[in-house]
Amino acid sequence: MENIEKITNTLQSLGLSDHEAKIYLAVLRRGKANVTDIAKESQINRTALYLYLDNLLKQNLLQKTFKGKRIYYIPKNPNKLLTILERRKKKAREILPMLTQMYNTASEKPVVKFYEGKDGMRSIYREMTKTPQILWSIFSADRYYAAFSQKDGEEFLNNIYESGGQLRDLVENTTEGKRYVKENLTHKIGKSKLLPKDFEFDVDLMISGNKIAMISLTNLIGIVIENKEMARLQKNFLQFMWRKI
């Protein structure tokens, strides 16, 4: 009984329905059977049998034979099951390129993470500064130092240094911003430039690799977007500004 259950489950995994598996096994055990025999052996209602028998005939697992006016069903060699499996594999291979394209398209959809609170802002800076690439940044030194301690700042810069990255800062033109650029606090890992005096903004921006971070240190909310096309566009804007200053 345990073997029959195992065989039935395996047949279902090949695509046969529960009833089709039971009918196929009923015919296989008898070698040749009419509808009455199959209904009795499989315990499936005779009226419903015909649909399942037709499916098994189409899959080339059974064939019809006649004795007088009576129709009998006989099983094909069980090797036909391998043919079914190969046919399913072939169909899978045919649609695989389309499935792969759909998967790749879905994988390229932006991943957006939302953060809030001072710990959330630290998490964003830690994620963005642990990079071996150039980190492009436009920020307000006033808001930065109001939100973070000197220890925080040293940690973020050290993350870039230890990761082998570089920093390019575009800094708001304020007294604190001028001090930041003049003291060249990032000299070990990069360069900083002052923005024009009339350039005002409320949200700081960082781009590294395929990630963009937008941060409001006033409201302590921020998001990180992971998408290479968006990141490339934002990086191009900052690179353009860098060259023009």
Summary of the structure (lengths in Angstrom):
residues: 245
radius of gyration: 34.5
end to end distance: 82.0
largest distance: 105.6
contacts: 701
relative contact order: 0.10
helix: 54%
strand: 22%
